Amino acid sequence: LARVAQKANWGSSMPQDVGLGVASSFGQERDMPTWCACVARVRVDRTSGQVFVEKLTLVVDAGTIIQPDGAAAQVEGSALWGLSMALYEGSEFVRGQPKDTNLDTYTLLRMGNVPEVEIDFMPSTEAPVGLGEPATAVIAPAIGNAIFAATGARLRHLPIRPEDVRQALAHRA
């Protein structure tokens, strides 16, 4: 946590409607968990409710990193999947049938919405552990915490849609 906070300039002043949020988690793999911490920097458009993720900073402790480029690619893919689920994905059922039956109506993260992603690995001599999904779990809570830091509005359901942000802003205490 200390390392990700330092890398993300935690505690520095932010422009209006911009906030930092942090989350950490671990994924139990074999005999040692993979630890992951993320700071998300977001900007919130209060009028539209749109959330713009400007940067994701991640620090991962996954034991000895055997192939750094491959490890970074695993974490980046995992983080972007988490971002996609946090802000874009999600469907509903209408009269017992899925509303979205193809990717032309199911919303995913698009290349134009991919933020800057900074990944750092903790030095370790421990056995290598899994990197395929641990970063996925820290993204949504970090974004939610950043929205709260930027606006004072707390969102607790995924995906975080613009209409949900507008409603939370209207009803915040």
C-alpha positions in Angstrom: 0.0 0.0 0.0 2.8 2.4 0.9 4.5 1.8 -2.5 1.4 2.3 -4.6 0.4 5.4 -2.6 3.9 6.9 -3.2 3.8 6.0 -6.9 0.4 7.6 -7.4 1.3 10.8 -5.4 -1.3 10.0 -2.8 -2.0 13.1 -0.7 -1.2 15.6 -3.4 -3.9 18.2 -4.2 -6.3 17.3 -7.0 -8.3 19.5 -9.4 -12.0 19.8 -8.7 -13.9 16.6 -9.5 -10.7 14.5 -9.7 -10.0 12.0 -7.0 -7.7 9.2 -6.0 -9.1 5.9 -4.6 -7.2 2.9 -3.3 -8.0 -0.8 -2.9 -6.0 -3.9 -2.2 -6.6 -7.6 -2.2 -5.0 -10.9 -2.5 -5.7 -14.0 -4.5 -4.9 -17.3 -2.8 -2.7 -19.3 -5.2 -1.0 -22.5 -4.1 0.9 -21.8 -0.9 1.3 -18.1 -1.2 -1.2 -15.4 -2.2 -0.6 -12.8 -4.9 -1.0 -9.4 -3.3 -2.2 -6.5 -5.4 -2.9 -2.8 -4.6 -4.3 -0.2 -7.0 -4.8 3.6 -6.9 -7.3 4.8 -9.5 -7.3 8.5 -10.6 -10.7 9.5 -11.9 -12.4 12.6 -13.1 -16.1 12.9 -12.8 -18.3 15.0 -15.0 -21.1 16.0 -12.6 -23.5 17.1 -15.4 -23.3 13.9 -17.4 -22.3 11.5 -14.6 -19.6 10.2 -16.8 -16.5 8.8 -15.0 -13.2 9.1 -16.8 -10.4 6.9 -15.4 -7.2 8.8 -16.1 -4.7 6.4 -14.6 -4.4 3.1 -12.8 -1.3 2.5 -10.7 -0.8 -1.0 -9.5 1.8 -2.6 -7.3 1.8 -6.4 -7.2 3.6 -8.9 -5.0 3.6 -12.2 -6.9 6.8 -13.7 -5.7 9.7 -14.0 -8.1 8.9 -12.5 -11.5 10.2 -14.9 -14.1 9.4 -13.0 -17.3 8.8 -9.3 -16.5 7.1 -8.3 -19.8 4.8 -11.3 -19.7 4.0 -10.6 -16.0 3.2 -6.9 -16.8 1.0 -8.0 -19.7 -1.0 -10.4 -17.4 -1.5 -7.7 -14.8 -2.5 -5.1 -17.5 -5.0 -7.4 -19.1 -6.5 -8.3 -15.7 -6.7 -4.6 -14.7 -8.4 -3.6 -18.0 -10.9 -6.5 -17.5 -11.7 -5.1 -14.1 -12.1 -1.6 -15.6 -14.4 -3.0 -18.2 -16.6 -4.7 -15.6 -16.6 -1.7 -13.3 -17.8 0.9 -15.8 -19.1 -0.7 -19.0 -20.2 -4.4 -18.8 -23.4 -5.7 -17.5 -26.6 -6.9 -19.1 -30.1 -7.5 -18.0 -32.9 -10.0 -18.6 -36.1 -8.9 -20.3 -39.0 -11.3 -20.0 -36.6 -14.1 -19.0 -34.3 -13.5 -22.0 -30.9 -11.8 -22.1 -31.2 -8.3 -23.5 -27.8 -8.3 -25.2 -27.3 -11.3 -27.5 -24.3 -10.0 -29.4 -21.4 -7.6 -28.9 -23.1 -4.9 -31.0 -25.3 -4.1 -28.0 -23.1 -5.4 -25.1 -20.8 -2.6 -23.9 -17.1 -3.4 -23.3 -14.1 -1.2 -22.6 -13.0 0.3 -25.9 -9.4 1.3 -26.8 -10.3 5.0 -26.6 -11.2 4.6 -22.9 -8.1 2.8 -21.8 -6.2 4.9 -19.3 -2.6 5.1 -18.5 -1.6 2.0 -16.6 1.5 1.9 -14.4 2.5 -1.5 -13.0 5.2 -2.2 -10.5 6.3 -5.5 -9.0 7.6 -5.9 -5.4 11.1 -7.5 -5.4 10.9 -11.0 -4.0 12.8 -14.2 -3.6 9.5 -16.2 -2.9 8.1 -18.7 -5.3 6.3 -17.3 -8.3 2.5 -17.2 -8.0 -0.5 -16.5 -10.3 -0.9 -13.2 -12.2 -3.9 -14.0 -14.4 -6.7 -12.4 -12.4 -5.6 -10.9 -9.1 -5.5 -7.3 -10.4 -9.1 -7.6 -11.6 -10.5 -7.5 -8.1 -8.9 -4.2 -7.0 -10.1 -2.0 -9.9 -13.8 -1.4 -9.2 -13.3 -0.6 -5.4 -10.4 1.8 -6.3 -12.6 3.5 -8.8 -15.5 3.7 -6.4 -13.3 5.2 -3.7 -11.9 7.7 -6.2 -15.4 8.8 -7.2 -16.1 9.3 -3.5 -12.9 11.3 -3.1 -13.8 13.5 -6.1 -17.5 14.1 -5.4 -18.5 12.8 -1.9 -21.0 10.4 -3.7 -20.7 6.7 -2.8 -21.6 4.1 -5.4 -21.9 0.4 -4.4 -23.2 -1.4 -7.5 -21.6 -2.4 -10.7 -21.4 -1.4 -13.4 -21.1 2.3 -12.4 -23.2 3.9 -15.1 -23.5 7.7 -15.6 -27.2 7.7 -14.5 -26.1 6.0 -11.2 -23.5 8.7 -10.7 -26.0 11.5 -11.3 -28.4 9.9 -8.9 -25.8 9.4 -6.2 -24.7 13.0 -6.6 -28.3 14.2 -6.2 -28.9 12.1 -3.1 -25.6 12.4 -1.2 -25.7 13.6 2.3 
